[in-house]
Amino acid sequence: MFAQRLKLARTRSGLSLRSLSSAMGHAVSAQAIGKYERGEMRPSSTVSIALAEALDVPVSYLLSPTQVTLQSVEFRRPTSTRVKERASVDAQVLDHVDRYLQVEEILGISTARYEHPAGAPYQISDVEDAEDAACRLRDSWNLGGGPIPDMTELVEEHGIKVFILTLPGSVDGLSCRVRRADGDDVPAVVSAAGTSLERERFTIAHEVGHMVLDVPSTVDAERACQRFAGAFLAPGPELIRELGRHRHNFGFAELIEIKHMFGISAAALVMRMRDLRIITDATVTAIFTGIGSTWKIEEPVPLDRADDHSRFRRLCLRALAEQEISQSKAAELLRLKVSEIEDIMAGANI
């Protein structure tokens, strides 16, 4: 619906009704834009084009019939997130889910249906119980004990959409559920853009923890989900097999190899070893004051993002290659210029 999409695009841009009117050169008043958003008036084609240009979206986006509504957005730090910031994130999530569902519909691909893992939600009575919950989810998803090559692919295979978005500085990630007008709800997790791949993987696992854990008010939910994420990415038995039951010292090269093996940050790896009592608090302190003194600021030898492309992007390029969509539609879905799409298809910008 035009009204919903207009409000969504304006909210995502952070513009008020008055500032949007100003960005359009006052072609229409703020009051008129408000009526468009409430469905009380329909703009002319000229005004629609002006709105799209001011909001930096294609006109076809505003005219698309696809309709989704957002439900149950859970920020990891709600008290520090302003209403305006939250509205902007809500709009980003809706926009990304909408475009994702569009390309799946174009290709005739059913959205992977989310089903609660066996035994979920996992009830815990203390933070350490999250360790067992991570093992149970791995069992439910038939992962075994080894490292997870691609966290995004794994989570999406089980019906949870993953998005990397620009989030307010106070928000690392969030989980939400998008309700469609016709079809199953779509659960999603979001990680903040601009972080290392290691941190992104951890955030995704953390948000999955929020979805599958039943945490009582007596337990710190954030600590429980942190423990869950560490255990899910680097299972205790496997990590102990690689490192040994008890350690006193580590060299830089060994820690880097282990962090790359499990796709976890160096700092998170050290905390994981402490949780498993492989090392003591004194050893943690020694590492962070020695070779790891800068790890919380800058990730050492980060994972390579060279081949880190999303399923959504691949589906859009598949639809284009199969001539199910035009280059302009691909550009609209991927939020790229047509010239950039041409370069990608020519192999100049893989």
N, C-alpha and C positions, 0 to 999 in steps of 0.2 A: 504494500500500500504506500502511495506517495507520501501521505502525512507522516506515517511511522518512519519512513526512510529519511525524510527531510529532518525530522527531529533527531534521529540517530546520527546523521552526518553532522548536524550543527553541534550536538553534544560532544561528539568525538573531537571536533575541531576546537572546542573550548570557547566558542563564540556565543555571546548573548544575542537575543533577538535584535537589540539595538545595534550591536557591533556588526552583525551580519548584514543588516540594512545598510550600514555605512560602507561595508566592504563591497556592496553592490552599487555604490554610488547613489544610494537612496532611490534606486529605481522603484522600490516599493517600501512601504513603511514597516516598522517593527510590528505594529498591530496587524498588518496584513499577513506577515510571515507567521505570526501566532495563529491566525485563522487557518492558514495552510496546514500547520502542524496539527490542528484540532479537527481537520477535515471539514471545516465550515466553508471554505473557499478552495477553488482549484486555480493555480496560476496559469497564465498563458504560456505558450511554447517559448516566447522570448524571455519571460521571467524565469521559466524553468532552466533555461540555458544559463542565465545570469546567476541563479542560485547554485547550479552545479559548478560553475567557474569559481565562484567565491568560496565554495566549500571544498574545491579541489577533488571532485568526484565526477565520473562520467554521467551525462544526462540519463543514460540507460540504467544506471544504478538507482536513480530516484524513481524511475518508471517501472522497475522490476516488480512483478507480482508476488515474488516469494515473501512469505511472512513467517517470522519467528519471534518469540517473546522470551525474555530472560527470567529465570527463576533461581532463587537460592544462591546468590553470589556470596562466597565466604572469604573475606580477606584474612591474611595471616596476622595482620596487625590492625584491626579495625579501628581502634581508638586513635591512631595517628593518621588516619586517612580522611581527608576532608570530603564533604558531600560532593563538591565539584569534581574532585579527583576520581571519586568512585563512579560518578556518572560517566566520566570520560572513559574509564576502563570498561564499564558495562557496554558502552557503545562500541568500543573496539572489539570486544568479544562477540557481540551480536553480528557485527560486520564480517568478521572472519568466519564465524560458523555459517553465516548465510552464504558466503561465497563458496565455502567448502561443500555445503549441501547442494549448491547449484551445479558444480562440476560433477559431483557424484550422480545427480539426477540426469544430467546430459549424457553421461556415459552408461547410464542404466546400472550403476553399481549401488547396491544396497549399503547403507551405512552399517558398519559393524555394530551389532547390538550388544550393549553392555549388560552383562549378567553378573549378579553378585557372586564373587568367588565362593567356593564351598566354605561354609562356616562363617562367612562374613555377615555383619560386621564383627570383628574380633574384639571381644571384651577384654580389657586389661585392668589390672588393679594397681600396677605401678609401672614406672618407665621401662624397667627391664623386661616386662611382659611383651613389649613391642618387638623384642628379638624373636620370640616364638611366633608372633603374628606375621613377621616378614617371611619366616620359613614356611608358614602355612600358605601364604599367598604364592610363594614360589612353587610349592607342591601343587596348588590348585591350577596354576598356569603351566605346569609341567616344565619347569625351567632347570631342574637339577640344581647343582651347587656351583656351577661355573659362572664366570663373568658374563655380563649382559652386553653384547656388542653395540646395540642401538636401542637406547631407552625409549626414544620417541616412537620408533616402529613397534616395539613391544607393546607399549601402552595403547597405541591406536589399534593394533590387532585385536585388543580386548574391548573395543568399543568406546574408548575415551579419547576425544580429540585433544591434541596438544598444540598450543600456540605460544610463540615467542613474541611478546609485545612490549612496547614502551610503557613502563609502569611508573607511578609516582615513586619518588626516592625512598619512601617509607615502606614500600611493598616489594617483597622478593618474588612472591608468587601467590596464586589463588586457585581455588577450585570452584566450579559452578555447574549448574545444570540448565541447559537451554531447552525450553519447551516449544515444540513445533505445533503449528495449527493442525497438521495431519501427519501423524507418525509418532514413533517413540521419542521420548526425551533424549537429548544428547548431552552426556556428561563431558566436561572439559577441564583441563588443567592449563594454567598459564604460568610461564616463567618470564622474568624480566629480561629484556634484550640488553645486549652490551656486556654480558658476563661471560666468563670462560665456559667452555663446553662441559668441564668437570662440574662447575657450580650449577649449570643448567640441568644436567642429569640428576644431580642431588635434589634440586628444587622439584623436579617432576616426581621423583620418588617420594619426597616429603609430602607433596600434595596428594599423591595416591594414598599415603598414610592417612591423611585427613578423611579420605573417602571410605577407607575400609576399617578404621579403628573405632571402637566404641570407648571413648575416654571419659571416665567419671570426672566430676568437678574437683575431686580431691587430688587429681593427677595433672601435672603441667602438660597440656596437649602439645605445645610446641616441642618440648623436650622429648616427649613420646614419639612424635613424628620424626624428629631428628634421629632418634635411635632406630626407628623403623627404616628410614632411608639408608642409613649406614649398613644395617644388617641386610637389607634387600640388595644393595649394590655389591657388598663385600661380605658374603656369608661367613660366619664365624669358623666353621670347620675348614673351609677352603683357605681362609686367610691364615689360620694357625698352621695348616699344612705347608704353606709357602714360607712362613716366617719362623715357625717354631713356637713352642708353648710359652716360653719366657725369654725375653731379650733384655740386654742392658745397653747395647750400643747399636747404631746404624750408620752406614755410610750413605752419602747423598745418592750415588748411583743405584744402590739397592732400592731405596725408597721411591725413586723415580720409576724404576722398572715395575714395581708393585702397583704404584698409582696408575700407570698406563695399563697394566693388566686388568684392573677392575674399573677403570674409567672414573676414578674418584679423585678429588683434590688432595694435594699433599697434606694440608691441614686437617681435612676430614679423615684421611688415612691415619694420622697420628692419634686423633681422638677415638677412632675406631679401635685401634690397638689398645688404647687405655681402657675402653669399655670392656674389651675381652680379657683384660688383665695380662696382656702380653708384655706391657710395659707399665711402670709405676708413674705416679704423678710427678715424681722427681725427674724421671726420664723425659716426660712430656715437657717439663720446664726447660730441661737441658737442650732439647731439640729446638724449641721455639726461641731460645736465647742464643742458639748457635746457628746451625745450617738453615733453620727454618725461621729466622728472625723477620724475614720479609714476606713469608708465604701468605699471610692474611691480607696483604696489600696487592701482591702480584704473584700469580700462579707460576711456579717453576716448570719449565719445559711443558707447556700446555699441550693438550690433545689437539690434533690437526682437524680443522673444520673443512678441509678442501673438498671432501665428498659428502658434506653434511647438508643434503637437500631434503626437503620435506615431501611427504606423500602427496600433499595438496599440490605442490608445484609440479610433481611428476604427472599427476592426473590432468592438470591443465595442459601440459605439454603433450600428453597423450591425446587429449581431445582435439588439440590443434593439429597434430600429425594425422589423425584420422579424419580430419576435416569436419568434425562435429561442431567446431566453433571457429569463428574468424580470428584473425590476428588482433583486431580491435577488441573482441570479446576476451581473448586471452590476456590482453593488456589490462582490461578492466578487472578481471578476476585476480590477477597477480599484482595489480597496482604498479604497473610498469608502463613505460612509453612503448608505442608500437615499434619504434626503431630498436629498442632493447630486445623486444620479442624477436624481431628479424635477426638480430645478431646471435641470439641464443639458438635459434633454429638453424642458422648457418654455421654454428660451431665456434663463433668468435667470442662468445661470452658464457661458456659452460660453467 
